[in-house]
Amino acid sequence: MDASPEVCIQKVIEASNKKYSCLQQLIVLTRAQTEVISEESMDGLEKLIGEKQVRIDEINKVDEDFGMYVDLLKQKLGVSRLDEIENSSLKGLKELKQITGQIMELLNEINVLEKNNNKKAKDLLDDLGAQIRQIREGKKLNNLYNTGSGTIPPAYFVDKKK
């Protein structure tokens, strides 16, 4: 592919805008996940996780395009990182830096929400595990008390006078 740096920048901006849109949808789903975890609704949580996976797959596809055009742009400009681009006369460079900054902010916000959700989910699982252990212990005790009387054979009178 032989494209000018401006075309590469435009393609990277397009991919970044798609990624930003997907991340906005992802953050909405992550916030909904927080509510579902608080309500302890496992069915709703499973559905949201599936929807989030679809968005993550979309983001991965966009990232492939993004990476391809970023590599091409770096090659054209002879830099190893996008931060090294100093030529402000390139069309779209300012917009690219702006959308990249917005993406980073969204990623940080999603990261914080995910950490909180993971902690809440772990606490919920720990609570459910404790409840299950209590139920099992209760069953064991109940079985010990109930089966103890069932093992004694019934008493019969035997008439030995004959």
Secondary structure by P-SEA (a helix, b strand, c coil): ccccaaaaaaaaaaaaaaaaaaaaaaaaaaaaaaaaaaaccaaaaaaaaaaaaaaaaaaaaaaaaaaaaaaaaaaaaccccccccccccccaaaaaaaaaaaaaaaaaaaaaaaaaaaaaaaaaaaaaaaaaaaaaaaaaaaaaaaaccccccbbbbbbccc
